């Protein structure tokens, strides 16, 4: 790893501990010499780490004393409460609200805080174009022939190699490519479930998952979820008799951005395996961590093939390429038969292009910069929210991903706020979208994947002023 990347990684890790509340305002940081010893770096590299943190206003130097975490008011913003959904399965889908918000997708006239995807300005578009051209030249018949049912072998091999980074032990033959992560989740639900089955999810939950499960005739059981540590295990234990399938986003889920501790992941995998309940794991945000190390997946602890691990590059590289995958464990043959029926083959050219991007190391280089930018965005957003939003506002403290969950006082209805904001060219995702129950009406999700600018700061100020009027 180059010195530039090394100091960025170390600085990002410390920044994540500060914004996540692990390091508190006024806490003393390790000395330059101690940082050198801990990370095996030079004095100059260690000094660059502290200069970077100082530039982000996260630390303050004190002569003869060292470096201390800044006393920043935005770090005092309280966390949202643990969600408390009804223990009954529900299907009260907010169709109209979801349709209204997602109709804005691709509208360049709006500031799209509502769509959880990185801006094209943060993606290596020129390099991707070259990879597409290269793939067209290299593939047999220019990529016009059918790909094998299981998917591009080079892509599957690279995904398997990358699984080592999160404690996985996958081989290329364990994987099946799909048209994005939602297609992977859809295939998993169709393989595992039947109309009337109950699917347990986190609450709040990504609207696409809720809509998909309902479209397949399933019932949804929303479970209490902590804004930092994710699904509450005790609630899952109590719900076990009601559950047929569990569908979770353990790493930086949307909209909370929570990340389940490794010990919780292991406990959940063991619990579900004991009761023969399959787990669909959507790991679409796992590569967007703010710290120094990618979090493990539930699949890391799967010994029986009971976890169906899904992922894609839609949130990290190219949303429109629709390149995803699944490691379906013991359900692989059933899933392949279903893929054959629904799509016959994956798209050859884009899979080959993404595979080459991963193989050459360009993807990892891109991820380092993207992670750093998103983390800096998060810090800017929080400062703006503390400055401009109504008193009593609460926010999540994501350690990765693209989502920031905002909770207002109960009297502020974010569906009404949406109607006001859209007139000002601002699109938000009201909290009611993320549940099938009557809850989260005073919450919203903001995407932090937009490049920070004076314009974005102004839009957040406008949004805060509008919230005070609702």
C-alpha positions as a Markdown table, in Angstrom:
| # | Residue | x | y | z |
|---|---|---|---|---|
| 1 | Unk | 0.0 | 0.0 | 0.0 |
| 2 | Unk | 1.4 | 3.5 | -0.9 |
| 3 | Unk | 2.1 | 6.0 | 1.8 |
| 4 | Unk | -0.8 | 8.2 | 0.5 |
| 5 | Unk | -3.3 | 5.4 | 0.8 |
| 6 | Unk | -1.8 | 4.3 | 4.2 |
| 7 | Unk | -2.2 | 7.7 | 5.9 |
| 8 | Unk | -5.7 | 8.1 | 4.4 |
| 9 | Unk | -6.7 | 4.7 | 5.8 |
| 10 | Unk | -5.4 | 5.4 | 9.3 |
| 11 | Unk | -7.0 | 8.9 | 9.3 |
| 12 | Unk | -10.3 | 7.5 | 8.1 |
| 13 | Unk | -10.2 | 4.9 | 10.9 |
| 14 | Unk | -9.6 | 7.5 | 13.6 |
| 15 | Unk | -12.2 | 9.8 | 12.1 |
| 16 | Unk | -14.8 | 7.0 | 12.1 |
| 17 | Unk | -14.1 | 6.4 | 15.8 |
| 18 | Unk | -14.7 | 10.1 | 16.5 |
| 19 | Unk | -17.9 | 10.5 | 14.5 |
| 20 | Unk | -19.2 | 7.2 | 15.8 |
| 21 | Unk | -18.7 | 8.3 | 19.4 |
| 22 | Unk | -16.0 | 5.7 | 20.3 |
| 23 | Unk | -13.6 | 8.6 | 20.9 |
| 24 | Unk | -15.4 | 11.4 | 22.8 |
| 25 | Unk | -14.9 | 15.2 | 22.7 |
| 26 | Unk | -11.8 | 16.1 | 24.7 |
| 27 | Unk | -10.3 | 12.6 | 24.5 |
| 28 | Unk | -6.5 | 12.5 | 24.0 |
| 29 | Unk | -5.2 | 10.8 | 20.9 |
| 30 | Unk | -2.1 | 8.6 | 20.8 |
| 31 | Unk | 1.2 | 10.6 | 20.3 |
| 32 | Unk | 3.0 | 10.7 | 17.0 |
| 33 | Unk | 5.5 | 8.2 | 18.3 |
| 34 | Unk | 2.8 | 5.9 | 19.5 |
| 35 | Unk | 1.0 | 6.1 | 16.2 |
| 36 | Unk | 4.3 | 5.2 | 14.4 |
| 37 | Unk | 4.7 | 2.2 | 16.7 |
| 38 | Unk | 1.1 | 0.9 | 16.4 |
| 39 | Unk | 0.9 | 1.1 | 12.6 |
| 40 | Unk | 4.6 | 0.7 | 11.6 |
| 41 | Unk | 4.7 | 4.1 | 9.9 |
| 42 | Unk | 7.2 | 6.9 | 9.6 |
| 43 | Unk | 7.1 | 10.1 | 11.6 |
| 44 | Unk | 6.2 | 12.1 | 8.5 |
| 45 | Unk | 3.3 | 9.7 | 7.7 |
| 46 | Unk | 2.0 | 10.0 | 11.3 |
| 47 | Unk | 2.1 | 13.7 | 11.2 |
| 48 | Unk | 0.1 | 13.7 | 7.9 |
| 49 | Unk | -2.6 | 11.6 | 9.7 |
| 50 | Unk | -2.9 | 14.3 | 12.3 |
| 51 | Unk | -2.9 | 17.1 | 9.8 |
| 52 | Unk | -5.7 | 15.4 | 7.9 |
| 53 | Unk | -7.8 | 15.0 | 11.0 |
| 54 | Unk | -7.1 | 18.6 | 11.9 |
| 55 | Unk | -8.2 | 19.8 | 8.4 |
| 56 | Unk | -11.5 | 18.0 | 9.0 |
| 57 | Unk | -11.9 | 19.9 | 12.3 |
| 58 | Unk | -12.0 | 16.6 | 14.2 |
| 59 | Unk | -9.0 | 17.2 | 16.4 |
| 60 | Unk | -7.2 | 20.1 | 18.0 |
| 61 | Unk | -3.5 | 20.3 | 18.7 |
| 62 | Unk | -2.4 | 21.5 | 22.2 |
| 63 | Unk | 1.3 | 22.6 | 22.5 |
| 64 | Unk | 3.4 | 20.3 | 24.7 |
| 65 | Unk | 0.3 | 18.1 | 25.3 |
| 66 | Unk | -0.6 | 16.4 | 22.0 |
| 67 | Unk | -3.8 | 16.0 | 20.0 |
| 68 | Unk | -7.3 | 16.0 | 21.4 |
| 69 | Unk | -10.8 | 15.3 | 19.9 |
| 70 | Unk | -12.5 | 18.6 | 19.1 |
| 71 | Unk | -15.4 | 19.7 | 21.2 |
| 72 | Unk | -17.7 | 19.9 | 18.2 |
| 73 | Unk | -21.4 | 20.6 | 18.8 |
| 74 | Unk | -22.6 | 18.3 | 16.0 |
| 75 | Unk | -21.1 | 15.3 | 17.8 |
| 76 | Unk | -23.7 | 15.9 | 20.5 |
| 77 | Unk | -26.7 | 15.3 | 18.2 |
| 78 | Unk | -28.5 | 12.4 | 19.9 |
| 79 | Unk | -29.1 | 9.1 | 18.4 |
| 80 | Unk | -32.6 | 8.0 | 17.2 |
| 81 | Unk | -34.3 | 5.5 | 19.5 |
| 82 | Unk | -34.4 | 1.8 | 18.9 |
| 83 | Unk | -37.3 | 1.1 | 16.6 |
| 84 | Unk | -40.3 | -0.6 | 18.2 |
| 85 | Unk | -42.5 | -2.0 | 15.4 |
| 86 | Unk | -45.6 | -4.0 | 16.0 |
| 87 | Unk | -45.0 | -7.7 | 16.6 |
| 88 | Unk | -47.7 | -8.6 | 14.0 |
| 89 | Unk | -46.9 | -9.1 | 10.3 |
| 90 | Unk | -48.2 | -6.3 | 8.1 |
| 91 | Unk | -48.7 | -5.4 | 4.5 |
| 92 | Unk | -49.7 | -1.7 | 4.7 |
| 93 | Unk | -47.5 | -0.6 | 1.8 |
| 94 | Unk | -47.1 | 3.2 | 1.2 |
| 95 | Unk | -47.4 | 2.7 | -2.6 |
| 96 | Unk | -48.2 | 6.3 | -3.5 |
| 97 | Unk | -45.4 | 7.8 | -1.4 |
| 98 | Unk | -42.8 | 5.4 | -2.8 |
| 99 | Unk | -43.9 | 6.0 | -6.4 |
| 100 | Unk | -43.8 | 9.7 | -5.9 |
| 101 | Unk | -40.2 | 9.7 | -4.5 |
| 102 | Unk | -38.7 | 7.2 | -7.0 |
| 103 | Unk | -40.3 | 9.0 | -10.0 |
| 104 | Unk | -37.6 | 11.6 | -9.4 |
| 105 | Unk | -34.8 | 9.1 | -10.1 |
| 106 | Unk | -32.5 | 10.4 | -12.8 |
| 107 | Unk | -34.0 | 14.0 | -12.7 |
| 108 | Unk | -30.9 | 16.2 | -12.9 |
| 109 | Unk | -33.0 | 19.3 | -12.1 |
| 110 | Unk | -33.4 | 18.1 | -8.5 |
| 111 | Unk | -31.0 | 17.6 | -5.5 |
| 112 | Unk | -31.6 | 13.9 | -5.0 |
| 113 | Unk | -31.0 | 13.3 | -1.3 |
| 114 | Unk | -33.7 | 10.6 | -1.8 |
| 115 | Unk | -31.8 | 8.1 | -4.0 |
| 116 | Unk | -29.3 | 5.9 | -2.3 |
| 117 | Unk | -26.5 | 5.8 | -4.9 |
| 118 | Unk | -23.2 | 7.6 | -5.4 |
| 119 | Unk | -23.2 | 10.5 | -7.8 |
| 120 | Unk | -21.6 | 9.9 | -11.2 |
| 121 | Unk | -19.1 | 12.6 | -10.2 |
| 122 | Unk | -17.7 | 10.2 | -7.7 |
| 123 | Unk | -17.4 | 7.3 | -10.1 |
| 124 | Unk | -14.5 | 6.4 | -12.6 |
| 125 | Unk | -16.7 | 6.8 | -15.6 |
| 126 | Unk | -13.9 | 7.3 | -18.2 |
| 127 | Unk | -12.0 | 4.2 | -17.0 |
| 128 | Unk | -15.2 | 2.1 | -17.1 |
| 129 | Unk | -15.9 | 3.2 | -20.7 |
| 130 | Unk | -12.4 | 1.9 | -21.6 |
| 131 | Unk | -13.1 | -1.4 | -19.9 |
| 132 | Unk | -16.4 | -1.8 | -21.9 |
| 133 | Unk | -14.5 | -1.2 | -25.2 |
| 134 | Unk | -11.8 | -3.7 | -24.1 |
| 135 | Unk | -14.4 | -6.3 | -23.1 |
| 136 | Unk | -16.1 | -6.0 | -26.5 |
| 137 | Unk | -12.8 | -6.6 | -28.2 |
| 138 | Unk | -11.7 | -9.5 | -26.1 |
| 139 | Unk | -14.9 | -11.5 | -25.8 |
| 140 | Unk | -15.9 | -14.1 | -28.3 |
| 141 | Unk | -18.3 | -12.6 | -30.9 |
| 142 | Unk | -17.9 | -9.2 | -29.2 |
| 143 | Unk | -19.9 | -10.3 | -26.2 |
| 144 | Unk | -23.0 | -11.0 | -28.3 |
| 145 | Unk | -23.1 | -14.7 | -27.4 |
| 146 | Unk | -24.9 | -16.1 | -24.4 |
| 147 | Unk | -22.9 | -16.1 | -21.1 |
| 148 | Unk | -22.9 | -19.4 | -19.2 |
| 149 | Unk | -25.9 | -19.8 | -16.8 |
| 150 | Unk | -23.7 | -19.4 | -13.7 |
| 151 | Unk | -22.2 | -16.1 | -15.0 |
| 152 | Unk | -18.8 | -14.7 | -16.1 |
| 153 | Unk | -16.2 | -17.0 | -14.6 |
| 154 | Unk | -13.6 | -14.2 | -14.3 |
| 155 | Unk | -16.1 | -12.1 | -12.4 |
| 156 | Unk | -17.0 | -14.9 | -10.1 |
| 157 | Unk | -13.3 | -15.7 | -9.5 |
| 158 | Unk | -12.6 | -12.1 | -8.5 |
| 159 | Unk | -15.6 | -11.9 | -6.2 |
| 160 | Unk | -14.4 | -15.1 | -4.5 |
| 161 | Unk | -10.9 | -13.6 | -4.1 |
| 162 | Unk | -12.3 | -10.5 | -2.5 |
| 163 | Unk | -14.4 | -12.6 | -0.1 |
| 164 | Unk | -11.1 | -13.3 | 1.8 |
| 165 | Unk | -11.2 | -9.6 | 2.9 |
| 166 | Unk | -14.4 | -10.2 | 5.0 |
| 167 | Unk | -13.7 | -13.7 | 6.3 |
| 168 | Unk | -15.3 | -15.5 | 3.5 |
| 169 | Unk | -14.1 | -18.8 | 2.0 |
| 170 | Unk | -15.8 | -18.7 | -1.4 |
| 171 | Unk | -14.7 | -20.3 | -4.7 |
| 172 | Unk | -15.9 | -19.2 | -8.1 |
| 173 | Unk | -18.2 | -22.2 | -8.3 |
| 174 | Unk | -20.0 | -21.0 | -5.2 |
| 175 | Unk | -21.3 | -17.9 | -7.0 |
| 176 | Unk | -24.0 | -17.1 | -9.5 |
| 177 | Unk | -24.1 | -13.7 | -11.2 |
| 178 | Unk | -27.3 | -11.7 | -11.3 |
| 179 | Unk | -28.7 | -8.4 | -12.7 |
| 180 | Unk | -27.9 | -6.4 | -9.6 |
| 181 | Unk | -28.4 | -7.2 | -5.9 |
| 182 | Unk | -32.2 | -6.8 | -6.0 |
| 183 | Unk | -32.4 | -9.5 | -8.7 |
| 184 | Unk | -30.2 | -11.7 | -6.4 |
| 185 | Unk | -32.5 | -11.1 | -3.4 |
| 186 | Unk | -35.6 | -11.7 | -5.6 |
| 187 | Unk | -34.2 | -15.1 | -6.9 |
| 188 | Unk | -33.4 | -16.0 | -3.3 |
| 189 | Unk | -36.9 | -15.2 | -2.0 |
| 190 | Unk | -38.5 | -17.1 | -4.9 |
| 191 | Unk | -36.3 | -20.2 | -4.2 |
| 192 | Unk | -37.0 | -20.2 | -0.5 |
| 193 | Unk | -40.5 | -18.9 | -0.1 |
| 194 | Unk | -44.1 | -19.4 | -1.1 |
| 195 | Unk | -47.2 | -17.2 | -0.7 |
| 196 | Unk | -48.1 | -16.8 | 2.9 |
| 197 | Unk | -44.6 | -17.3 | 4.3 |
| 198 | Unk | -43.4 | -14.7 | 6.8 |
| 199 | Unk | -40.1 | -12.8 | 6.1 |
| 200 | Unk | -38.4 | -11.2 | 9.1 |
| 201 | Unk | -36.6 | -7.9 | 8.3 |
| 202 | Unk | -35.0 | -4.9 | 10.1 |
| 203 | Unk | -37.2 | -1.9 | 10.9 |
| 204 | Unk | -36.8 | 0.5 | 9.2 |
| 205 | Unk | -36.1 | -1.4 | 6.0 |
| 206 | Unk | -35.3 | -0.6 | 2.4 |
| 207 | Unk | -38.6 | -0.1 | 0.5 |
| 208 | Unk | -37.5 | -2.3 | -2.4 |
| 209 | Unk | -37.3 | -5.3 | -0.1 |
| 210 | Unk | -40.7 | -4.7 | 1.4 |
| 211 | Unk | -42.3 | -4.3 | -2.1 |
| 212 | Unk | -40.6 | -7.4 | -3.4 |
| 213 | Unk | -41.7 | -9.6 | -0.6 |
| 214 | Unk | -45.2 | -8.4 | -0.8 |
| 215 | Unk | -45.3 | -8.9 | -4.6 |
| 216 | Unk | -44.4 | -12.6 | -4.0 |
| 217 | Unk | -47.3 | -13.0 | -1.5 |
| 218 | Unk | -45.1 | -13.0 | 1.6 |
| 219 | Unk | -45.9 | -11.4 | 4.9 |
| 220 | Unk | -43.4 | -9.0 | 6.5 |
| 221 | Unk | -42.5 | -9.1 | 10.2 |
| 222 | Unk | -40.5 | -6.0 | 11.1 |
| 223 | Unk | -38.2 | -6.4 | 14.1 |
| 224 | Unk | -36.7 | -3.8 | 16.5 |
| 225 | Unk | -33.4 | -2.4 | 15.3 |
| 226 | Unk | -30.7 | -0.3 | 17.0 |
| 227 | Unk | -29.4 | 2.6 | 15.0 |
| 228 | Unk | -25.8 | 1.5 | 15.6 |
| 229 | Unk | -25.7 | -2.2 | 16.2 |
| 230 | Unk | -28.6 | -3.3 | 14.0 |
| 231 | Unk | -31.2 | -6.0 | 14.6 |
| 232 | Unk | -32.0 | -6.7 | 18.2 |
| 233 | Unk | -31.2 | -10.4 | 18.8 |
| 234 | Unk | -33.6 | -10.8 | 21.7 |
| 235 | Unk | -36.5 | -9.7 | 19.4 |
| 236 | Unk | -35.4 | -12.2 | 16.8 |
| 237 | Unk | -35.3 | -15.0 | 19.3 |
| 238 | Unk | -38.9 | -14.2 | 20.4 |
| 239 | Unk | -40.1 | -14.1 | 16.8 |
| 240 | Unk | -38.5 | -17.4 | 15.7 |
| 241 | Unk | -41.8 | -19.4 | 15.8 |
| 242 | Unk | -43.4 | -17.0 | 13.4 |
| 243 | Unk | -40.5 | -16.8 | 10.8 |
| 244 | Unk | -40.0 | -18.8 | 7.6 |
| 245 | Unk | -37.2 | -16.6 | 6.1 |
| 246 | Unk | -34.9 | -13.9 | 7.5 |
| 247 | Unk | -33.7 | -11.1 | 5.2 |
| 248 | Unk | -31.1 | -8.8 | 6.7 |
| 249 | Unk | -28.6 | -6.0 | 5.6 |
| 250 | Unk | -26.1 | -6.4 | 8.5 |
| 251 | Unk | -23.4 | -4.0 | 7.1 |
| 252 | Unk | -24.4 | -0.3 | 6.9 |
| 253 | Unk | -28.0 | -1.0 | 6.0 |
| 254 | Unk | -30.3 | 1.6 | 4.6 |
| 255 | Unk | -31.7 | 3.8 | 6.0 |
| 256 | Unk | -30.1 | 3.6 | 9.5 |
| 257 | Unk | -26.5 | 2.8 | 8.4 |
| 258 | Unk | -26.2 | 0.4 | 11.3 |
| 259 | Unk | -23.5 | -2.2 | 11.4 |
| 260 | Unk | -24.0 | -5.4 | 13.3 |
| 261 | Unk | -21.1 | -6.5 | 15.5 |
| 262 | Unk | -19.4 | -9.7 | 14.5 |
| 263 | Unk | -20.5 | -11.6 | 17.6 |
| 264 | Unk | -24.1 | -10.7 | 16.8 |
| 265 | Unk | -23.7 | -12.0 | 13.2 |
| 266 | Unk | -22.4 | -15.3 | 14.5 |
| 267 | Unk | -25.2 | -15.6 | 17.0 |
| 268 | Unk | -27.9 | -14.9 | 14.4 |
| 269 | Unk | -26.4 | -17.4 | 11.9 |
| 270 | Unk | -26.2 | -20.1 | 14.6 |
| 271 | Unk | -29.7 | -19.3 | 15.8 |
| 272 | Unk | -31.3 | -19.5 | 12.4 |
| 273 | Unk | -29.4 | -22.6 | 11.4 |
| 274 | Unk | -30.6 | -24.3 | 14.6 |
| 275 | Unk | -34.2 | -23.6 | 13.6 |
| 276 | Unk | -33.7 | -24.4 | 9.9 |
| 277 | Unk | -34.6 | -20.8 | 8.9 |
| 278 | Unk | -32.6 | -19.6 | 5.8 |
| 279 | Unk | -30.9 | -16.2 | 5.9 |
| 280 | Unk | -30.7 | -13.9 | 2.9 |
| 281 | Unk | -27.9 | -11.5 | 3.5 |
| 282 | Unk | -27.9 | -8.3 | 1.4 |
| 283 | Unk | -24.3 | -7.1 | 1.6 |
| 284 | Unk | -24.5 | -4.3 | -1.0 |
| 285 | Unk | -22.9 | -1.6 | 1.2 |
| 286 | Unk | -20.2 | -3.7 | 2.8 |
| 287 | Unk | -17.3 | -2.2 | 0.8 |
| 288 | Unk | -18.2 | 1.3 | 1.8 |
| 289 | Unk | -16.7 | 1.2 | 5.4 |
| 290 | Unk | -15.3 | 4.3 | 7.0 |
| 291 | Unk | -12.8 | 2.5 | 9.3 |
| 292 | Unk | -9.6 | 0.6 | 8.5 |
| 293 | Unk | -11.1 | -2.8 | 7.9 |
| 294 | Unk | -14.1 | -4.2 | 6.0 |
| 295 | Unk | -16.7 | -5.7 | 8.4 |
| 296 | Unk | -17.3 | -9.4 | 8.3 |
| 297 | Unk | -20.5 | -10.9 | 6.8 |
| 298 | Unk | -23.0 | -13.3 | 8.3 |
| 299 | Unk | -21.7 | -15.6 | 5.5 |
| 300 | Unk | -18.4 | -15.6 | 7.3 |
| 301 | Unk | -19.9 | -17.8 | 10.0 |
| 302 | Unk | -22.0 | -20.0 | 7.8 |
| 303 | Unk | -21.0 | -23.7 | 8.2 |
| 304 | Unk | -24.1 | -25.3 | 6.6 |
| 305 | Unk | -24.8 | -23.3 | 3.5 |
| 306 | Unk | -27.8 | -21.7 | 5.2 |
| 307 | Unk | -26.8 | -18.1 | 4.3 |
| 308 | Unk | -27.5 | -16.8 | 0.8 |
| 309 | Unk | -25.0 | -13.9 | 0.5 |
| 310 | Unk | -26.0 | -11.2 | -2.1 |
| 311 | Unk | -23.9 | -8.3 | -3.4 |
| 312 | Unk | -23.3 | -6.0 | -6.4 |
| 313 | Unk | -21.3 | -3.0 | -7.6 |
| 314 | Unk | -24.5 | -0.8 | -7.9 |
| 315 | Unk | -23.6 | 1.3 | -4.8 |
| 316 | Unk | -19.8 | 1.4 | -5.4 |
| 317 | Unk | -19.1 | 1.5 | -9.1 |
| 318 | Unk | -21.9 | 1.6 | -11.7 |
| 319 | Unk | -25.6 | 1.5 | -10.6 |
| 320 | Unk | -26.7 | 1.3 | -14.2 |
| 321 | Unk | -24.6 | -1.8 | -15.1 |
| 322 | Unk | -26.8 | -4.0 | -13.0 |
| 323 | Unk | -24.0 | -6.4 | -12.1 |
| 324 | Unk | -24.7 | -8.5 | -9.0 |
| 325 | Unk | -24.2 | -11.9 | -7.6 |
| 326 | Unk | -25.2 | -14.4 | -4.9 |
| 327 | Unk | -23.5 | -17.2 | -3.1 |
| 328 | Unk | -26.6 | -19.3 | -2.5 |
| 329 | Unk | -25.1 | -22.1 | -0.4 |
| 330 | Unk | -27.1 | -25.3 | -0.4 |
| 331 | Unk | -29.8 | -23.7 | -2.5 |
| 332 | Unk | -27.5 | -23.2 | -5.5 |
| 333 | Unk | -29.1 | -25.7 | -7.9 |
| 334 | Unk | -32.6 | -24.5 | -7.2 |
| 335 | Unk | -31.5 | -20.9 | -7.8 |
| 336 | Unk | -29.8 | -21.8 | -11.1 |
| 337 | Unk | -33.0 | -23.4 | -12.4 |
| 338 | Unk | -34.9 | -20.3 | -11.5 |
| 339 | Unk | -32.3 | -18.0 | -13.1 |
| 340 | Unk | -32.6 | -20.1 | -16.3 |
| 341 | Unk | -36.4 | -19.6 | -16.3 |
| 342 | Unk | -36.3 | -15.9 | -15.6 |
| 343 | Unk | -33.2 | -14.6 | -17.5 |
| 344 | Unk | -31.4 | -17.5 | -19.3 |
| 345 | Unk | -28.1 | -15.5 | -19.2 |
| 346 | Unk | -26.4 | -12.5 | -17.7 |
| 347 | Unk | -25.0 | -9.6 | -19.8 |
| 348 | Unk | -21.6 | -10.7 | -21.1 |
| 349 | Unk | -19.9 | -7.3 | -21.8 |
| 350 | Unk | -20.6 | -5.5 | -18.6 |
| 351 | Unk | -19.7 | -8.5 | -16.4 |
| 352 | Unk | -16.4 | -8.9 | -18.3 |
| 353 | Unk | -15.7 | -5.1 | -17.9 |
| 354 | Unk | -16.4 | -5.2 | -14.2 |
| 355 | Unk | -14.3 | -8.4 | -13.8 |
| 356 | Unk | -11.3 | -6.7 | -15.5 |
| 357 | Unk | -11.8 | -3.6 | -13.3 |
| 358 | Unk | -11.6 | -5.8 | -10.2 |
| 359 | Unk | -8.7 | -7.9 | -11.5 |
| 360 | Unk | -6.4 | -4.9 | -12.3 |
| 361 | Unk | -6.7 | -3.3 | -8.9 |
| 362 | Unk | -8.6 | -0.3 | -10.2 |
| 363 | Unk | -11.7 | -1.1 | -8.1 |
| 364 | Unk | -9.8 | -1.1 | -4.8 |
| 365 | Unk | -8.1 | 2.2 | -5.7 |
| 366 | Unk | -11.4 | 3.7 | -6.6 |
| 367 | Unk | -13.0 | 2.4 | -3.3 |
| 368 | Unk | -10.3 | 4.0 | -1.2 |
| 369 | Unk | -11.1 | 7.4 | -2.6 |
| 370 | Unk | -14.9 | 6.9 | -2.6 |
| 371 | Unk | -14.9 | 5.8 | 1.1 |
| 372 | Unk | -12.9 | 8.8 | 2.1 |
| 373 | Unk | -15.2 | 11.2 | 0.2 |
| 374 | Unk | -18.4 | 9.7 | 1.6 |
| 375 | Unk | -17.0 | 9.8 | 5.1 |
| 376 | Unk | -16.1 | 13.5 | 4.7 |
| 377 | Unk | -19.6 | 14.1 | 3.2 |
| 378 | Unk | -21.1 | 12.6 | 6.3 |
| 379 | Unk | -19.1 | 14.9 | 8.6 |
| 380 | Unk | -20.2 | 17.9 | 6.5 |
| 381 | Unk | -23.9 | 16.8 | 6.5 |
| 382 | Unk | -23.9 | 16.4 | 10.3 |
| 383 | Unk | -22.4 | 19.8 | 10.8 |
| 384 | Unk | -25.0 | 21.4 | 8.5 |
| 385 | Unk | -27.8 | 19.5 | 10.3 |
| 386 | Unk | -26.6 | 20.7 | 13.7 |
| 387 | Unk | -26.5 | 24.2 | 12.4 |
| 388 | Unk | -29.7 | 24.5 | 10.4 |
| 389 | Unk | -32.2 | 21.8 | 11.5 |
| 390 | Unk | -34.8 | 22.2 | 14.2 |
| 391 | Unk | -33.9 | 21.8 | 17.8 |
| 392 | Unk | -34.3 | 18.2 | 19.0 |
| 393 | Unk | -33.2 | 16.7 | 15.7 |
| 394 | Unk | -31.6 | 13.2 | 16.1 |
| 395 | Unk | -29.3 | 11.5 | 13.6 |
| 396 | Unk | -27.8 | 8.1 | 13.0 |
| 397 | Unk | -24.0 | 7.6 | 13.2 |
| 398 | Unk | -23.2 | 5.3 | 10.2 |
| 399 | Unk | -19.7 | 3.8 | 10.1 |
| 400 | Unk | -20.1 | 3.3 | 6.3 |
| 401 | Unk | -22.7 | 3.1 | 3.5 |
| 402 | Unk | -24.6 | 6.0 | 1.9 |
| 403 | Unk | -27.5 | 6.6 | 4.3 |
| 404 | Unk | -28.0 | 9.1 | 7.0 |
| 405 | Unk | -31.2 | 8.7 | 9.1 |
| 406 | Unk | -32.7 | 11.9 | 10.5 |
| 407 | Unk | -35.4 | 11.9 | 13.2 |
| 408 | Unk | -37.3 | 15.1 | 14.0 |
| 409 | Unk | -39.7 | 15.8 | 16.8 |
| 410 | Unk | -43.1 | 14.0 | 16.5 |
| 411 | Unk | -44.9 | 17.1 | 15.2 |
| 412 | Unk | -42.8 | 17.2 | 12.0 |
| 413 | Unk | -44.3 | 15.0 | 9.2 |
| 414 | Unk | -41.7 | 14.3 | 6.6 |
| 415 | Unk | -44.3 | 13.4 | 3.9 |
| 416 | Unk | -45.5 | 17.0 | 4.2 |
| 417 | Unk | -41.9 | 18.1 | 4.3 |
| 418 | Unk | -41.3 | 16.3 | 1.0 |
| 419 | Unk | -44.1 | 18.2 | -0.7 |
| 420 | Unk | -42.6 | 21.5 | 0.5 |
| 421 | Unk | -39.0 | 20.5 | -0.4 |
| 422 | Unk | -39.7 | 19.3 | -3.9 |
| 423 | Unk | -41.0 | 22.8 | -4.8 |
| 424 | Unk | -37.5 | 24.0 | -3.9 |
| 425 | Unk | -35.8 | 21.4 | -6.1 |
| 426 | Unk | -35.0 | 19.1 | -3.2 |
| 427 | Unk | -36.1 | 15.4 | -3.0 |
| 428 | Unk | -35.9 | 13.5 | 0.3 |
| 429 | Unk | -37.0 | 10.0 | 1.3 |
| 430 | Unk | -39.7 | 10.2 | 4.0 |
| 431 | Unk | -39.4 | 7.7 | 6.8 |
| 432 | Unk | -42.9 | 6.2 | 6.2 |
| 433 | Unk | -41.4 | 4.6 | 3.0 |
| 434 | Unk | -39.2 | 2.3 | 5.0 |
| 435 | Unk | -42.0 | 0.5 | 6.9 |
| 436 | Unk | -45.4 | -1.2 | 6.4 |
| 437 | Unk | -46.6 | 0.2 | 9.7 |
| 438 | Unk | -47.7 | 3.6 | 10.9 |
| 439 | Unk | -44.3 | 4.7 | 12.2 |
| 440 | Unk | -41.3 | 6.9 | 11.2 |
| 441 | Unk | -43.6 | 9.7 | 9.9 |
| 442 | Unk | -41.2 | 12.2 | 11.6 |
| 443 | Unk | -38.0 | 10.6 | 10.0 |
| 444 | Unk | -36.2 | 10.8 | 6.7 |
| 445 | Unk | -33.2 | 9.3 | 4.9 |
| 446 | Unk | -30.6 | 11.4 | 3.3 |
| 447 | Unk | -28.1 | 10.1 | 0.8 |
| 448 | Unk | -24.6 | 11.2 | 1.5 |
| 449 | Unk | -23.3 | 10.1 | -1.9 |
| 450 | Unk | -23.5 | 13.6 | -3.5 |
| 451 | Unk | -20.3 | 15.6 | -3.8 |
| 452 | Unk | -20.1 | 18.2 | -1.1 |
| 453 | Unk | -20.4 | 21.8 | -2.3 |
| 454 | Unk | -21.8 | 25.2 | -1.3 |
| 455 | Unk | -24.9 | 24.2 | -3.2 |
| 456 | Unk | -25.4 | 21.1 | -1.2 |
| 457 | Unk | -24.9 | 23.0 | 2.1 |
| 458 | Unk | -27.4 | 25.6 | 0.9 |
| 459 | Unk | -30.0 | 22.9 | 0.1 |
| 460 | Unk | -29.6 | 21.4 | 3.6 |
| 461 | Unk | -30.1 | 24.9 | 5.0 |
| 462 | Unk | -33.2 | 25.2 | 3.0 |
| 463 | Unk | -34.4 | 21.8 | 4.1 |
| 464 | Unk | -33.8 | 22.7 | 7.8 |
| 465 | Unk | -35.8 | 25.9 | 7.4 |
| 466 | Unk | -38.6 | 24.1 | 5.7 |
| 467 | Unk | -38.7 | 21.5 | 8.5 |
| 468 | Unk | -39.2 | 24.4 | 11.0 |
| 469 | Unk | -42.3 | 25.4 | 9.0 |
| 470 | Unk | -44.0 | 22.0 | 8.8 |
